[in-house]
């Protein structure tokens, strides 16, 4: 799959890493000159050296990520270029309030974009979100974890799982994570594989 990641902060870099790990092509768009988001632009150099961020970015480049920095994504570019050229999109643009993303037509709650809590998919199919755009917490570890979930959902929409349903009993079934509600997943000794 071709996956667009909009935002090169902790959530976006995590989403890109896992998408690449799953074998997908990734292009990362960011309005800033260099990747890192809040890690680079809001944390003092003596607390987190930019060289450390650069080394992490180098790993993504070696995996095949393409970075398009200094790229502000307008609603027009999003609708006409991004949506038409990618199989999945992951939004990791930082704070929702006051951002251009507010005009893109996503369902919003009191703190950011509303997502499916299991898949991190927005109200627009194939578009996922992670990090502060969901809820501003200023905790990179949350954004990184959410980036992994968003990448997993965006890149692998169907998984085989051992599931239990009152009408079927235990069965191995290919299900879309968006349909997990109503199912009880039972992971037996880790992932269930064929």
C-alpha positions in Angstrom: 0.0 0.0 0.0 0.9 3.6 -0.4 0.5 5.4 2.9 0.6 9.2 3.5 1.6 10.4 6.9 0.8 14.0 7.6 3.0 15.2 10.4 6.6 14.3 11.3 6.4 14.5 15.0 6.4 11.5 17.4 3.1 10.0 16.3 3.8 10.5 12.6 7.3 9.1 12.8 6.0 6.1 14.7 3.2 5.5 12.2 5.8 5.7 9.4 8.1 3.3 11.0 5.5 0.6 11.5 4.0 1.1 8.1 7.4 0.6 6.6 8.0 -2.4 8.8 4.7 -3.9 7.4 6.1 -3.5 3.9 4.2 -0.4 2.7 5.5 2.7 0.9 5.4 5.8 3.0 5.6 9.5 2.2 5.7 11.8 5.2 4.5 15.4 4.8 5.3 18.1 7.3 5.1 21.9 7.4 8.5 22.3 9.2 12.0 22.3 7.7 13.1 19.2 9.6 11.3 16.1 11.1 10.7 15.7 14.8 7.7 18.0 15.5 7.5 19.0 19.2 10.6 16.9 20.0 12.7 19.1 17.8 11.0 22.5 18.1 9.7 22.6 21.6 12.2 20.7 23.7 15.6 22.3 24.5 18.6 20.9 22.7 20.4 20.1 26.0 17.4 18.0 27.0 17.0 16.1 23.7 19.8 16.6 21.2 18.6 17.1 17.6 21.3 14.6 16.6 19.3 11.9 18.4 16.2 12.8 16.4 18.3 12.8 13.2 19.5 9.3 13.8 15.9 8.1 14.2 15.0 9.8 10.9 17.9 8.1 9.2 16.5 4.7 10.1 13.2 5.6 8.4 15.1 6.8 5.3 17.0 3.6 5.2 13.7 1.7 5.4 12.5 3.7 2.4 10.5 6.6 3.8 10.3 9.7 1.7 10.1 13.0 3.5 8.5 16.0 2.0 9.3 18.8 4.4 8.1 22.4 4.1 4.8 21.0 2.8 1.7 22.7 4.2 -1.3 20.6 3.3 -4.3 22.8 2.4 -7.8 21.4 2.2 -7.5 21.6 -1.6 -4.3 19.6 -1.7 -5.7 17.1 0.8 -8.8 16.5 -1.2 -7.3 16.6 -4.7 -3.9 15.1 -4.3 -3.4 13.3 -1.0 -6.8 11.4 -1.0 -6.5 10.5 -4.7 -2.9 9.1 -4.5 -2.8 7.1 -1.3 -4.4 3.9 -0.1 -4.4 5.2 3.5 -3.7 8.4 5.3 -2.5 8.9 8.8 -3.0 12.3 10.4 -0.4 13.2 13.0 -0.3 17.0 12.8 -0.2 17.9 16.4 -2.8 20.0 18.2 -6.2 20.1 16.5 -7.5 23.4 17.8 -6.4 26.2 15.5 -5.0 23.9 12.9 -6.0 23.9 9.2 -7.3 20.3 9.8 -10.4 21.8 11.4 -11.7 22.7 7.9 -11.2 19.2 6.5 -14.6 17.9 7.5 -13.6 15.4 10.2 -15.9 14.7 13.1 -14.5 16.6 16.0 -15.1 16.3 19.7 -14.2 18.7 22.5 -10.5 17.9 22.3 -9.8 16.9 18.7 -10.7 14.5 15.9 -13.1 11.7 16.9 -11.7 8.3 16.1 -12.7 4.7 16.4 -11.1 3.7 19.7 -10.0 0.3 18.3 -8.7 1.2 14.9 -8.0 5.0 15.2 -9.9 5.5 11.9 -11.7 8.8 11.6 -15.2 9.3 10.2 -13.6 9.3 6.7 -12.8 5.7 5.6 -9.1 5.0 5.1 -8.0 8.0 7.1 -6.6 7.4 10.6 -5.3 9.8 13.3 -2.8 9.6 16.2 -1.2 11.9 18.7 -2.3 15.4 19.8 -4.8 15.8 16.9 -7.0 13.3 18.9 -6.4 14.8 22.3 -3.6 17.1 23.3 -1.7 15.4 26.1 1.9 16.5 25.4 3.1 13.0 26.0 5.2 11.6 23.2 4.9 8.0 24.5 1.1 8.2 23.9 1.6 9.6 20.4 4.2 6.8 19.5 1.8 4.1 20.8 -1.1 5.6 18.8 1.1 5.8 15.7 1.7 2.1 15.9 -2.1 1.4 16.2 -2.9 3.7 13.4 -0.2 2.1 11.1 -1.5 -1.4 12.0 -5.0 -0.5 11.1 -4.1 1.5 8.0 -1.8 -1.1 6.6 -3.5 -4.3 7.6 -7.2 -3.7 7.7 -8.0 -7.4 7.9 -6.5 -9.9 10.3 -7.2 -13.5 11.1 -8.1 -13.9 14.7 -9.5 -16.5 17.0 -12.8 -15.0 18.0 -15.8 -16.0 20.0 -19.4 -15.2 19.0 -22.4 -16.5 20.8 -23.9 -17.9 17.5 -20.6 -19.3 16.1 -18.6 -20.3 19.1 -14.8 -20.2 18.7 -13.7 -19.8 15.1 -10.8 -18.4 13.1 -12.2 -15.6 11.0 -10.8 -12.8 8.9 -12.3 -9.6 10.3 -11.8 -5.9 9.8 -10.8 -4.2 13.0 -13.6 -1.8 12.4 -16.0 -4.7 13.0 -14.3 -5.9 16.2 -17.1 -4.4 18.3 -19.4 -7.2 19.3 -16.6 -9.8 19.0 -14.5 -11.0 21.8 -10.9 -11.5 20.7 -9.1 -14.3 22.4 -5.4 -14.2 21.6 -4.0 -17.6 22.5 -0.3 -17.6 23.2 0.1 -14.3 21.3 -1.1 -13.9 17.8 -3.2 -16.6 16.2 -1.9 -17.4 12.8 -2.9 -19.9 10.1 
